[in-house]
Amino acid sequence: MDLDELRNSWKSLGTDSDALEPVNRRIASELAKGRAVNAQQKLARNYSRSGLAGIVVVLLAPVLVMILKLPAIYACIYGVFGVIMGLLNYRFSLQISKADYITLPVVEAMKSILSLRRDWIRLHIAGYTMGVIVLLTLLYGLLDLGSDAVAGFYVGLAASIPLVYFKERQNLRLIRSMQQEIRSCIEPDKA
């Protein structure tokens, strides 16, 4: 009799575990979306800070004229670059934070993240292109000031490149993480 009770208990457990599979998939999907939202919030914060950095660039522009004695046109170019990049970064942070991956269907959330990644690439192409133009313009102006100014330029450039590289790698990892988490909602067995 004990053996029959054990068999019946086993069969009822098998039925219950089959009923739990859709629930487990739904919970896994919700957790993945939650992790994607966490990455989304971090990414939006990073780009909001980058937008604020654009304001700092504008505040530093007068230093070029007052301390380095560069012509005002260089400060204007530098300041305009700061304003443009600050606004673009802030706009991008708003775009990131407005997406609602929790309520979107998974396929739509994935499309939104792919669109976000495309816009991230466009932002960087524009930023690096303008940045190189501004840097070359500043270098041209600094050449007239002597070797100390040029050396300072190169030291500043050498110090900032690793910082920018690290931050952009971190942002790219966040975008990829969002993409992977949403993808795991589509293909839960491959996650």
N, C-alpha and C positions, 0 to 999 in steps of 0.2 A: 504494500500500500504506500509506503514511503516513496518508492520509486515512481509510482504514478503521479503522486503529488509533485514530485520534483520535475517530472516531464511537463506537467501542466503549468507549473510556475515558469519553467524555461520558455515554453511557448508563449505565455503571456508577456514575458519580458521581451521576446523577439518582436512581438507586435508593438509594444510600447516604444522600442528603440526605432522601429521603422517610422512611427508617427513623429518621433523627435527630429528626424533628419531635416524636414523642411524648416522647422523652428531653428535648428542649429545653423542652417544656411542663412536664414534671415538675420539671426543675431551676428553671425560672422560678417555679413554684408554691412550691418549697422556699425559694427566696430571699425571696419575698414573705412567707412565713410567718416566716422569720427576722427580717425587718425589723419585722413585727408584734410579734414577741417582744421585740425591742429597745425598741420604743415601750412595750410592756407593762411592762418592767422599769423604765423611766424613770418611768412613771406611778405604779407601785407605790411607788417611792422617794419621789416627790413627796408622796404621801398619807401615807407613814410619817413624813416630816418634819412634815407638818401635824398628825399625831397627837402628836408631841413638842411642837409649839407649844402644844397644849392643856394640857400639863403646865406649860409656862412661864406660861401664863395663871393657872393655879392658884397658882404661886409668887408671882405679882405681886399676887394678891388682897389679901394683908395690907398691901401698900403703900397701898391705898385707905384703910385704917383708920389706920395709923400715921402716914403722911405727910400725906395729904389730909384726915384727920380725918372721913371719912365714917362713917356708922353701919355696924355690922358686917353688916347685912342686904345692903348693896350689895356688900360683899366676898364674901358667900356666893353671891349671884346670879351675880356675875362668875366665881367659882371653879367653881360648878356648870356654868355655860356652858362653861368651859374643859374640864372633865372630860367632859361629854357630847360636845362636838365632837371632843375628842382621841380618845375611844373610837370614835366614828362614823368618823372619818378612818382610824384604825388598822384597824378592821374592813374598811373599803373597800379599804385597801391589801392586806390579806390576800386579799380576794375577787379582786382584780386578779391577784395573784401566783400564786394557786392554779390559774387557768385554764391549760390546756395546749393552746395553739393548734397546736403541731407535730403532735401525735398525733390531734387531733380531725379528723373529716371536715370539709371546707371549709364545708359548709352549717351544721354544728353550731358551728363556730368563729364563723361570722357571727352566728348566733343568740346566742351567748355575748357577743359584743361589743355587740350591740344591747341585751341585758339589762344589760350593764355601763353603757351610756350612759343607760338608763332609771334605773338606780340612782344614777348621777352626778347626774342632774337632781333626783331625790328628796333626795339629800344636800344639794344646794345650796338647794333650797326650804326644807328644815328649818333649815339653817345660817343662811341670810339672815333667815329669820323670827325665829329665836331671837336672832340678832345685833342686829336692829333693836330688839327688845324690851329686850335688855340695854343697848344704847346709849341708848335713850330713858330707861330707868330711871336709868342713871348720869348722864345730862344733868340729869335732875330733881334728883338729889342734889347735883350740882355747882352748880346755880343758887343754892343757899343759901350757897355758899362765896365768891361774888363773881365779878366779870368776868374776873379772871386765870385762875381755874380753868376757866371756860367757854371762854375763848380757847385755853387749852392743849388742851382737849378737841377744839375745832375744828381746831387745827393737827395734832394726832395723827390725827384722822379724815381730814383732807385729805392727809396724808402716806401713810396706809395704803391708801386707796382705789386709787390707781394701782398699788401693789404687788400688791394682791389681784387687780385686774383683769388685770395682766400674767401673774400666775401661773395664773389660771384660764383665760385664753386659751391659754396654753402647754399646760395639761392637756387642754383641748378639742381642740387640734391633735393631740395624741398619740392621743386616742381616735379622731379622724377618720382619722389615719394608719393605725392598726390596722385600722379598718374598710375603708379603701381597699386596703390590702395584701391582706387576706383576700378582698375582692371581686375583686381581680385574679386570684386563684386560680380563681375561678368563671368569670370572663370574661377570659381571657388576651389576647384580641385588642383589648379595650377599655382595657386598662391603660396 
